[in-house]
Amino acid sequence: MSLTATQPVIRRLPPETVNRIAAGEVVERPASVIKELAENALDAGAHRIDISAEGGGLVRLVVEDDGKGMSEAELALCIERHATSKLPVGADGEDDLLNIGTMGFRGEALPSIGSIARLSITSQAKGEGDAFTIAVEGGKTHGTAPAAPLGRGGTRIEVRDLFYATPARLKFLKSERSENQAITDVVKRLAMSRPDVGFFLTLDGRKRLSVAAERGHDVEARKARMSAMLGTDFGENALEVDQEREGVRVTGFASLPTFSRGSSQHQYLFVNGRPVRDKLLHGAIRGAYQDFLARDRHPVVALNVDLPTHLVDVNVHPAKAEVRFRDSGLVRGLIVGSLRHALAGAGHRASTTVSGFALGRARPEGFQDTPLHYQSAAGQLAGWGRPAEPVQDRVFDPGMSARVEPDGPGFVPPADAAYQPGAPAPTAPSEAPPPDWPLGVARAQLHETYVVAQTQDGIVIVDQHAAHERLVYERMKKMIAETGVQRQQLLVPEIVDLDENEARRLLERTGELEELGLVIEAFGQGAIAVRETPALLKKLDVQGLIRDLADDLTEYDQALSLKEKLEDVVGTMACHGSVRSGRRLTGEEMNALLREMEATPHSGQCNHGRPTYVELKLSDIERLFGRR
């Protein structure tokens, strides 16, 4: 049977078409070109990389480095498809794809770029006095030619009219501003991964990024680079992470829970120095912080995972943005463990941005952060009006004997707490609190919600509900792990009316809830009878707790047990069993709350990531009043 003109015929594609197809995988947008060229510079041993772009990278891109450069022969070969110097050769003489220690290895970037743009490469081998250049336009190569020396070893690559040979791709690009933002993000991630290299980015003639190579100790250099990339606030509120297990090491920095963001875009992950976007790693970060943050808040994290090259496969995706671990469970567990270890070491510390925000809101209108100078004593009062009336909030005098208020039982810490109720306090407000009391001595309770304490060098304002919520939560977790939750029987069972489906979901988890100290049973159609509650929670909003637990179970996958969602469930229970806002506390109760906060890890934030206290230094308060 003869072939007709309408039937497909197998044929070899020309090299130009092959390169353009490959370019579709490697070169997605101008930022992809920057990434490939900058990674080549890093592999060449560069200590400084200068990048500039015009028109969102579509008009012109230039990447220049001070690496080892290329000879004339290497320059002619580098634009050939699948030509590379980076792929190691094993003992058997075969290319070793399982031990890749460089950023690139495919040999696709330069020929792919040259097939869709006007590419020009000028290079001077280190130690050589001559430089050479080569050009590729839409896949057509022009031979090498001598060029003006660069003055040092290195390479300069210029890309013009990106996608001019494939104009259809231009329709899928975003605005110039979006492309510039993507370029900035790529350079930012590379700069974070290599603090020993200086990165300088110019967009349309304006400097967007300028960071010199960091010197000194590895940890100090990394922290300085992270502060330069993520802001000084991150540097002040970052916890150092450094853990190793079975040849895998996790280092880097993670923010305090109270220093969080509304999205996970501020989480940066590097595997053997390579910026990656890996769902497993992001899931590990979420798991480590689930104790401390609400579902819609995300920590700021920059982590490096270093492991032997044979334990990770980087040959997964053309853009090399994904990796595959031989033992993903080990890596995930190490990330979760190292982050939780760092968080535990933070103690009751809260982020400095909390107090900074408070001071910012406290500044009067028109305030200038400079000392005020007055002509005379009379001038000091001019314009200030009458003195304010005394605040009618309840003030605690440490010299007074504590008494229990008639509106409910006081706060009682556990028997094994480091500080007990009635801990000795200074006998007069003028005396400074002991140095081993970081949260100071309670001086007042404002609006029956906030405890004000005096420290050695400032004041602390505590949200009593948020603080007690964290304390109850930590005690419940400890109790569950050690002895199980003790229960108290209600004299009269509490009946809670629910939707039939909600009641059914709760009753299906009766055994698991009992392990958490909550005993329930069916009470007619769509109703739940609560017979026992955790003894630790004392006075408990049973109705609100059961309804919130029903909502939580609606969101969980049916295959998940409550133990797998223990933090969420215990957090919900702790919230309903904590000292509520509007409760008056005695002096001893307030001081006992402060002492237990000091002795309890993670007490700087509640279970939802909100701060439990704000600390204001005396020097900052004096600035508010122009005394400094």
C-alpha positions as CSV (number, residue, x, y, z in Angstrom):
1,M,0.0,0.0,0.0
2,S,1.5,3.3,-1.1
3,L,1.7,6.3,1.3
4,T,-0.6,9.2,0.5
5,A,0.3,12.9,1.0
6,T,-2.1,13.1,4.0
7,Q,-0.4,10.4,6.0
8,P,2.4,11.3,8.4
9,V,5.9,10.4,7.5
10,I,8.6,9.9,10.2
11,R,11.5,12.3,9.7
12,R,14.3,13.7,11.6
13,L,13.8,17.2,13.0
14,P,16.4,19.8,12.0
15,P,18.8,21.0,14.8
16,E,17.2,24.5,14.9
17,T,13.8,23.0,15.6
18,V,15.2,20.6,18.2
19,N,16.9,23.6,20.0
20,R,13.7,25.6,20.0
21,I,11.7,22.7,21.5
22,A,14.4,22.4,24.2
23,A,14.3,26.1,24.7
24,G,10.6,25.8,25.6
25,E,11.5,23.6,28.6
26,V,14.7,25.5,29.7
27,V,13.8,29.1,28.8
28,E,10.3,29.9,30.1
29,R,10.8,33.6,30.6
30,P,13.7,36.2,30.9
31,A,14.2,35.2,34.5
32,S,15.0,31.6,33.3
33,V,17.8,33.0,31.1
34,I,19.2,34.9,34.1
35,K,19.1,31.8,36.2
36,E,20.9,29.6,33.7
37,L,23.6,32.2,33.0
38,A,24.2,33.0,36.7
39,E,24.4,29.4,37.6
40,N,27.1,28.9,34.8
41,A,29.0,31.8,36.4
42,L,28.8,30.1,39.8
43,D,30.1,26.8,38.3
44,A,33.0,28.8,36.8
45,G,34.1,29.9,40.2
46,A,32.9,33.5,40.0
47,H,33.2,35.7,43.1
48,R,31.2,38.6,41.6
49,I,28.3,38.5,39.2
50,D,26.9,41.6,37.5
51,I,23.5,41.4,35.9
52,S,21.5,44.0,34.0
53,A,18.3,43.8,32.1
54,E,16.2,46.2,29.9
55,G,12.5,46.0,29.0
56,G,11.8,43.2,31.4
57,G,14.7,41.2,30.0
58,L,13.2,41.0,26.5
59,V,15.2,43.9,25.0
60,R,18.6,43.1,26.5
61,L,20.1,40.9,29.2
62,V,23.8,41.0,30.3
63,V,25.5,38.7,32.7
64,E,29.2,39.2,33.5
65,D,31.4,37.3,35.9
66,D,35.0,37.0,37.1
67,G,35.2,33.2,36.8
68,K,37.8,31.1,35.1
69,G,36.7,32.0,31.6
70,M,37.0,29.9,28.4
71,S,39.7,29.4,25.7
72,E,38.8,29.9,22.0
73,A,38.3,26.2,21.5
74,E,36.0,25.9,24.6
75,L,34.1,29.0,23.4
76,A,33.3,27.4,20.1
77,L,32.1,24.2,21.8
78,C,30.0,25.8,24.5
79,I,27.2,26.7,22.1
80,E,26.9,23.1,20.8
81,R,23.9,21.1,22.2
82,H,24.7,18.8,25.1
83,A,28.3,20.1,25.4
84,T,29.4,20.5,29.0
85,S,32.4,20.4,31.2
86,K,30.4,19.7,34.4
87,L,29.2,16.1,34.1
88,P,31.5,13.9,36.1
89,V,32.9,10.7,34.7
90,G,32.8,7.6,36.9
91,A,35.5,5.0,37.5
92,D,33.9,2.9,34.7
93,G,34.5,5.7,32.2
94,E,30.7,6.4,31.9
95,D,29.1,9.7,32.7
96,D,27.9,9.7,36.3
97,L,24.4,11.2,36.6
98,L,24.2,10.1,40.3
99,N,27.0,12.4,41.6
100,I,26.3,15.9,40.3
101,G,27.9,18.6,42.4
102,T,27.5,21.5,40.0
103,M,24.5,23.8,39.3
104,G,24.3,22.9,35.6
105,F,25.2,19.7,33.8
106,R,22.8,19.3,30.8
107,G,24.6,21.4,28.3
108,E,21.3,22.9,27.0
109,A,21.2,26.5,28.2
110,L,23.4,28.3,25.8
111,P,22.3,26.6,22.6
112,S,18.6,26.9,23.7
113,I,19.1,30.7,24.3
114,G,20.9,31.1,21.0
115,S,18.1,29.4,19.1
116,I,15.5,32.0,20.2
117,A,17.5,35.2,20.6
118,R,20.6,37.1,19.6
119,L,23.4,35.7,21.8
120,S,26.9,37.1,22.1
121,I,29.6,35.5,24.4
122,T,32.9,37.1,25.2
123,S,35.3,35.2,27.4
124,Q,38.9,35.4,28.6
125,A,40.5,32.4,30.2
126,K,42.1,33.3,33.6
127,G,45.8,33.8,33.3
128,E,45.5,34.5,29.5
129,G,45.9,37.9,27.9
130,D,43.6,37.3,24.9
131,A,39.8,37.3,24.8
132,F,37.5,35.9,22.2
133,T,33.9,36.3,21.2
134,I,31.2,34.3,19.4
135,A,27.7,35.1,18.3
136,V,24.5,33.0,17.7
137,E,21.3,34.5,16.1
138,G,18.2,32.4,15.9
139,G,20.2,29.2,15.9
140,K,22.7,30.4,13.3
141,T,26.3,30.5,14.5
142,H,29.0,33.0,13.6
143,G,32.6,31.8,14.2
144,T,34.9,32.9,17.0
145,A,36.8,36.2,16.7
146,P,39.3,38.1,18.8
147,A,37.8,40.5,21.2
148,A,39.0,43.3,23.5
149,P,40.4,41.8,26.7
150,L,38.1,41.9,29.7
151,G,41.0,42.9,31.9
152,R,40.7,39.7,34.0
153,G,39.5,36.2,33.6
154,G,35.8,35.8,33.2
155,T,32.9,35.8,30.8
156,R,30.4,38.4,29.5
157,I,27.2,37.1,27.9
158,E,24.7,39.5,26.2
159,V,21.2,38.4,25.1
160,R,19.1,40.7,22.8
161,D,15.6,40.4,21.5
162,L,14.6,37.3,23.5
163,F,12.0,35.1,21.7
164,Y,12.4,37.1,18.5
165,A,12.7,33.7,16.6
166,T,9.6,32.3,18.4
167,P,7.3,35.3,18.6
168,A,4.3,33.2,19.7
169,R,6.0,32.9,23.1
170,L,5.8,36.6,23.6
171,K,2.0,36.4,23.9
172,F,2.4,34.3,27.1
173,L,4.7,36.6,29.0
174,K,3.4,38.9,31.7
175,S,3.9,42.7,32.1
176,E,7.4,44.2,32.2
177,R,7.0,44.8,35.9
178,S,6.1,41.2,36.5
179,E,9.1,40.0,34.5
180,N,11.4,42.4,36.4
181,Q,10.0,41.0,39.7
182,A,10.7,37.4,38.5
183,I,14.3,38.4,37.6
184,T,14.8,40.0,41.0
185,D,13.4,36.9,42.8
186,V,15.8,34.6,40.9
187,V,18.8,36.7,41.7
188,K,17.7,37.0,45.3
189,R,17.5,33.3,45.7
190,L,20.9,32.7,44.1
191,A,22.4,35.4,46.4
192,M,21.0,33.8,49.4
193,S,22.4,30.4,48.5
194,R,25.9,31.8,48.0
195,P,26.9,34.5,50.5
196,D,30.6,34.1,49.4
197,V,29.6,35.6,46.0
198,G,28.7,39.3,45.3
199,F,25.6,39.9,43.3
200,F,24.7,43.2,41.5
201,L,21.5,43.6,39.6
202,T,20.5,46.6,37.5
203,L,17.0,46.9,35.9
204,D,16.5,49.6,33.2
205,G,19.5,51.6,34.6
206,R,18.4,51.4,38.2
207,K,20.2,49.4,40.9
208,R,17.8,46.8,42.3
209,L,20.2,44.7,44.3
210,S,23.8,45.2,45.4
211,V,25.4,42.8,47.9
212,A,29.1,42.3,48.2
213,A,30.6,38.9,48.9
214,E,30.5,38.1,52.7
215,R,33.6,37.3,54.6
216,G,34.2,35.7,57.9
217,H,32.6,32.7,59.7
218,D,30.1,30.7,57.7
219,V,27.2,31.3,60.1
220,E,27.9,35.0,60.4
221,A,28.2,35.4,56.6
222,R,25.0,33.5,56.0
223,K,23.1,35.6,58.6
224,A,24.5,38.8,57.2
225,R,23.4,37.8,53.7
226,M,19.9,36.8,54.9
227,S,19.5,40.1,56.7
228,A,20.5,41.9,53.5
229,M,18.0,39.9,51.4
230,L,15.1,39.6,53.8
231,G,15.6,42.8,55.9
232,T,17.2,43.5,59.3
233,D,13.9,42.6,61.0
234,F,14.5,39.0,59.9
235,G,18.0,39.0,61.2
236,E,16.9,40.2,64.6
237,N,14.1,37.6,64.8
238,A,15.7,34.6,63.2
239,L,16.6,31.4,65.0
240,E,19.7,29.5,63.9
241,V,19.1,26.0,62.7
242,D,21.9,23.4,62.6
243,Q,21.2,19.7,62.9
244,E,22.8,16.6,61.3
245,R,21.7,13.0,61.0
246,E,23.0,10.1,58.9
247,G,25.1,12.3,56.7
248,V,22.3,14.9,56.1
249,R,22.8,18.3,57.5
250,V,20.2,21.1,57.8
251,T,21.4,24.6,58.5
252,G,20.0,28.1,58.1
253,F,17.6,30.4,59.8
254,A,13.9,30.4,60.7
255,S,11.8,33.2,62.1
256,L,10.0,33.3,65.5
257,P,6.3,32.4,65.1
258,T,5.3,36.0,65.9
259,F,7.4,37.1,62.8
260,S,5.2,35.5,60.1
261,R,3.7,36.3,56.7
262,G,0.4,35.7,55.0
263,S,1.8,33.4,52.3
264,S,4.6,30.9,52.0
265,Q,6.5,33.0,49.3
266,H,9.0,34.0,52.0
267,Q,10.3,30.4,52.5
268,Y,13.6,29.7,50.7
269,L,15.1,26.2,50.4
270,F,18.4,25.2,49.0
271,V,19.7,21.6,48.4
272,N,23.5,21.5,48.1
273,G,23.4,25.2,47.3
274,R,20.8,24.8,44.6
275,P,17.5,26.9,45.1
276,V,14.6,24.5,44.8
277,R,10.8,24.5,45.2
278,D,9.9,21.2,46.8
279,K,6.5,20.4,48.2
280,L,8.0,17.9,50.7
281,L,10.2,20.5,52.2
282,H,7.5,23.2,52.4
283,G,5.2,20.5,54.0
284,A,8.0,19.8,56.6
285,I,8.1,23.5,57.5
286,R,4.4,23.6,57.9
287,G,4.5,20.6,60.1
288,A,7.2,22.1,62.3
289,Y,5.2,25.3,62.9
290,Q,1.7,23.8,63.2
291,D,2.0,24.1,67.0
292,F,2.6,27.9,66.8
293,L,0.8,29.4,63.8
294,A,-2.8,29.6,62.5
295,R,-3.5,28.0,59.1
296,D,-3.3,31.3,57.2
297,R,0.1,32.4,58.6
298,H,3.5,31.2,57.4
299,P,7.0,31.6,58.9
300,V,9.9,33.2,57.1
301,V,12.5,30.5,56.6
302,A,15.8,30.0,54.7
303,L,17.2,26.5,55.0
304,N,20.1,24.7,53.4
305,V,20.0,20.9,53.1
306,D,23.5,19.5,52.5
307,L,23.9,15.8,51.7
308,P,26.1,13.5,49.6
309,T,25.3,13.9,45.9
310,H,24.4,10.2,45.5
311,L,21.5,10.7,48.0
312,V,19.7,13.2,45.9
313,D,18.7,13.2,42.2
314,V,18.8,16.7,40.6
315,N,18.1,15.3,37.1
316,V,14.3,15.5,37.5
317,H,13.3,18.6,35.6
318,P,14.9,20.6,32.8
319,A,14.8,23.8,34.9
320,K,16.4,21.9,37.9
321,A,13.9,23.5,40.3
322,E,12.9,20.1,41.7
323,V,14.9,17.3,43.3
324,R,14.2,13.8,44.5
325,F,15.7,12.4,47.7
326,R,16.6,8.7,48.1
327,D,15.3,8.8,51.7
328,S,12.7,11.6,51.7
329,G,11.4,10.5,55.2
330,L,14.8,11.1,56.7
331,V,15.1,14.6,55.2
332,R,11.6,15.6,56.2
333,G,12.0,14.3,59.7
334,L,15.3,16.1,60.1
335,I,13.8,19.4,58.9
336,V,10.9,19.1,61.3
337,G,13.2,18.1,64.2
338,S,15.7,20.9,63.6
339,L,13.1,23.6,63.4
340,R,11.3,22.4,66.5
341,H,14.6,22.2,68.3
342,A,15.4,25.8,67.3
343,L,11.9,26.9,68.4
344,A,12.2,25.2,71.8
345,G,15.5,27.0,72.4
346,A,13.7,30.4,71.9
347,G,12.0,30.0,75.2
348,H,9.4,32.8,75.9
349,R,11.1,35.1,73.3
350,A,8.8,37.1,71.0
351,S,9.8,39.0,67.9
352,T,11.1,42.6,68.2
353,T,8.7,43.7,65.5
354,V,5.8,43.4,68.0
355,S,7.3,46.1,70.3
356,G,8.3,48.1,67.2
357,F,4.8,48.1,65.9
358,A,3.5,49.1,69.4
359,L,5.9,52.0,69.7
360,G,5.0,53.1,66.1
361,R,1.3,53.3,67.0
362,A,2.0,55.0,70.3
363,R,3.7,58.0,68.7
364,P,1.6,61.1,68.9
365,E,0.7,62.9,65.6
366,G,3.5,65.1,64.4
367,F,6.0,63.4,66.7
368,Q,9.7,63.8,65.8
369,D,12.2,61.3,67.1
370,T,14.5,63.9,68.4
371,P,15.0,65.3,72.0
372,L,12.8,68.2,72.9
373,H,14.3,71.4,74.2
374,Y,12.3,73.8,76.4
375,Q,13.0,77.5,77.2
376,S,11.7,77.2,80.8
377,A,9.7,75.1,83.2
378,A,6.6,77.0,82.1
379,G,7.3,76.1,78.5
380,Q,7.4,72.4,79.3
381,L,3.6,72.5,80.0
382,A,2.6,74.9,77.2
383,G,0.1,73.4,74.8
384,W,-0.3,70.2,76.8
385,G,-3.6,71.2,78.5
386,R,-4.9,69.7,81.7
387,P,-3.4,66.6,83.2
388,A,-5.3,63.5,82.3
389,E,-7.6,62.0,84.9
390,P,-6.2,59.0,86.8
391,V,-6.9,55.7,85.0
392,Q,-9.6,53.7,86.9
393,D,-8.1,50.3,86.1
394,R,-7.3,48.0,88.9
395,V,-3.7,48.5,90.1
396,F,-1.8,45.9,92.0
397,D,0.4,47.1,94.8
398,P,3.0,44.4,95.6
399,G,2.9,45.5,99.2
400,M,-0.8,44.5,99.5
401,S,-1.8,41.0,100.6
402,A,-3.3,39.1,97.7
403,R,-6.9,38.2,97.8
404,V,-9.1,36.0,95.6
405,E,-11.7,37.8,93.6
406,P,-15.3,36.8,94.0
407,D,-15.9,36.3,90.2
408,G,-14.1,33.0,89.9
409,P,-11.1,30.9,90.9
410,G,-7.7,32.4,90.3
411,F,-5.0,31.2,88.0
412,V,-3.2,28.2,89.5
413,P,0.0,26.9,87.8
414,P,0.8,23.2,87.9
415,A,2.4,21.7,90.9
416,D,5.7,21.1,89.1
417,A,6.0,24.7,87.8
418,A,9.3,26.4,88.3
419,Y,7.5,29.3,90.1
420,Q,4.6,29.0,92.5
421,P,1.8,31.4,93.3
422,G,2.7,33.9,95.9
423,A,6.3,34.0,94.8
424,P,8.1,36.8,96.7
425,A,8.0,40.2,95.0
426,P,9.5,43.6,95.8
427,T,7.7,45.3,98.6
428,A,7.5,48.6,96.8
429,P,6.9,49.6,93.1
430,S,10.1,51.5,93.0
431,E,12.3,48.5,93.7
432,A,13.7,46.8,90.6
433,P,12.6,43.2,89.9
434,P,15.2,40.4,90.3
435,P,17.5,39.9,87.3
436,D,16.3,36.3,86.9
437,W,12.7,37.5,86.2
438,P,12.9,38.5,82.5
439,L,9.2,39.3,82.5
440,G,9.4,41.4,85.6
441,V,6.9,42.0,88.4
442,A,3.2,42.6,87.9
443,R,2.2,46.2,88.7
444,A,-1.3,46.5,87.3
445,Q,-4.1,44.8,85.4
446,L,-5.7,47.0,82.7
447,H,-9.2,46.5,81.3
448,E,-9.2,43.2,83.1
449,T,-7.4,41.8,80.1
450,Y,-3.8,43.0,80.1
451,V,-1.2,42.5,82.8
452,V,1.4,45.3,83.1
453,A,4.8,44.3,84.6
454,Q,7.9,46.2,85.3
455,T,11.2,44.8,84.2
456,Q,14.7,46.0,85.0
457,D,14.9,48.1,81.9
458,G,11.4,48.6,80.7
459,I,7.8,47.3,80.9
460,V,6.0,44.2,79.7
461,I,2.3,44.1,78.7
462,V,0.8,40.6,78.7
463,D,-2.4,39.4,77.1
464,Q,-3.6,37.1,79.9
465,H,-5.8,35.0,77.7
466,A,-3.2,34.4,75.0
467,A,-0.5,33.7,77.5
468,H,-2.6,31.2,79.6
469,E,-3.8,29.5,76.4
470,R,-0.2,28.7,75.5
471,L,0.6,27.5,79.1
472,V,-2.4,25.2,79.2
473,Y,-1.6,23.8,75.8
474,E,2.0,23.0,76.7
475,R,0.8,21.3,79.9
476,M,-1.8,19.2,78.1
477,K,0.8,18.0,75.6
478,K,3.2,17.1,78.4
479,M,0.5,15.3,80.3
480,I,-0.6,13.3,77.2
481,A,3.0,12.2,76.6
482,E,3.7,11.2,80.2
483,T,0.6,10.0,82.1
484,G,-2.4,10.7,80.0
485,V,-5.0,13.4,80.6
486,Q,-6.8,13.2,83.9
487,R,-10.5,13.7,83.7
488,Q,-13.1,15.3,85.9
489,Q,-16.8,14.2,85.9
490,L,-19.5,16.8,85.5
491,L,-22.2,16.7,88.1
492,V,-24.7,17.3,85.4
493,P,-23.8,16.3,81.8
494,E,-23.7,19.1,79.4
495,I,-26.0,18.6,76.4
496,V,-24.9,20.1,73.1
497,D,-27.2,20.3,70.0
498,L,-25.4,19.8,66.7
499,D,-26.2,19.0,63.1
500,E,-26.6,15.2,62.7
501,N,-23.5,14.9,60.5
502,E,-21.4,16.8,63.0
503,A,-22.7,14.7,65.9
504,R,-21.9,11.5,63.9
505,R,-18.4,12.6,63.2
506,L,-17.7,13.4,66.8
507,L,-19.2,10.0,68.0
508,E,-17.0,8.2,65.5
509,R,-14.0,9.5,67.4
510,T,-15.3,8.8,70.9
511,G,-12.3,6.6,71.8
512,E,-9.7,9.1,70.7
513,L,-11.5,12.0,72.4
514,E,-11.5,10.0,75.6
515,E,-7.7,9.7,75.5
516,L,-7.6,13.5,75.4
517,G,-9.8,13.7,78.5
518,L,-13.2,14.3,76.8
519,V,-15.9,11.7,77.4
520,I,-19.0,12.1,75.2
521,E,-22.0,9.9,74.2
522,A,-25.1,10.2,72.0
523,F,-28.1,11.9,73.5
524,G,-30.9,11.5,71.0
525,Q,-30.8,12.7,67.4
526,G,-28.1,15.3,66.6
527,A,-27.2,15.9,70.3
528,I,-24.1,15.1,72.3
529,A,-23.9,14.6,76.1
530,V,-20.5,15.6,77.6
531,R,-19.9,13.6,80.8
532,E,-16.2,14.2,81.6
533,T,-13.7,16.9,80.6
534,P,-10.0,17.4,81.1
535,A,-9.3,18.2,84.8
536,L,-6.6,20.6,83.7
537,L,-9.1,23.0,82.0
538,K,-11.1,23.8,85.2
539,K,-14.0,26.0,84.1
540,L,-14.6,25.1,80.5
541,D,-16.8,26.5,77.8
542,V,-18.2,23.0,76.9
543,Q,-20.7,24.2,74.3
544,G,-18.1,26.3,72.4
545,L,-15.5,23.5,72.6
546,I,-17.7,20.8,71.2
547,R,-18.9,23.0,68.3
548,D,-15.3,24.0,67.5
549,L,-14.2,20.4,67.6
550,A,-17.0,19.5,65.2
551,D,-15.9,22.2,62.8
552,D,-12.3,20.9,63.1
553,L,-13.4,17.3,62.3
554,T,-15.2,18.5,59.2
555,E,-12.0,19.9,57.8
556,Y,-9.9,16.7,58.5
557,D,-9.5,13.9,56.1
558,Q,-11.5,10.9,57.3
559,A,-8.4,8.8,57.2
560,L,-6.6,11.0,59.7
561,S,-6.8,10.2,63.4
562,L,-7.1,12.8,66.1
563,K,-3.7,11.9,67.2
564,E,-2.3,13.0,63.9
565,K,-4.2,16.3,64.4
566,L,-3.3,16.4,68.1
567,E,-2.0,19.9,68.0
568,D,-5.1,21.3,66.5
569,V,-7.4,19.5,68.8
570,V,-5.5,20.3,72.0
571,G,-5.1,23.9,70.8
572,T,-8.9,24.2,70.5
573,M,-9.4,22.7,74.0
574,A,-6.7,24.9,75.5
575,C,-8.3,28.0,74.0
576,H,-11.7,27.3,75.6
577,G,-10.1,26.3,79.0
578,S,-7.9,29.4,79.4
579,V,-8.3,32.5,81.6
580,R,-10.7,34.6,79.6
581,S,-10.4,38.3,79.0
582,G,-12.5,40.3,81.5
583,R,-11.3,38.1,84.5
584,R,-9.8,40.0,87.3
585,L,-6.6,38.5,88.6
586,T,-4.9,39.0,92.0
587,G,-1.3,40.1,92.4
588,E,-0.2,36.6,93.2
589,E,-2.1,35.2,90.1
590,M,-0.5,37.8,87.8
591,N,3.0,37.0,89.1
592,A,2.4,33.3,88.9
593,L,1.4,33.7,85.3
594,L,4.6,35.7,84.5
595,R,6.8,33.1,86.3
596,E,5.3,30.2,84.4
597,M,5.6,32.0,81.1
598,E,9.4,32.3,81.8
599,A,9.6,28.6,82.6
600,T,7.5,27.4,79.6
601,P,8.9,27.1,76.1
602,H,7.1,28.8,73.2
603,S,5.2,31.1,75.6
604,G,6.0,34.2,73.5
605,Q,3.1,33.3,71.2
606,C,-0.3,31.7,71.6
607,N,-1.4,28.6,69.7
608,H,-2.4,30.8,66.7
609,G,0.9,32.7,66.4
610,R,-0.2,35.9,68.0
611,P,2.2,37.5,70.6
612,T,1.4,36.9,74.2
613,Y,3.3,39.9,75.4
614,V,4.9,43.2,74.2
615,E,8.1,44.4,75.8
616,L,8.9,48.1,75.7
617,K,12.4,49.2,76.7
618,L,12.7,52.2,79.0
619,S,14.9,54.0,76.4
620,D,12.1,53.6,73.8
621,I,9.5,54.9,76.1
622,E,11.7,57.9,76.9
623,R,12.0,58.7,73.2
624,L,8.2,58.8,73.0
625,F,8.2,61.6,75.5
626,G,11.2,63.4,74.0
627,R,13.4,62.6,76.9
628,R,16.2,61.3,74.7
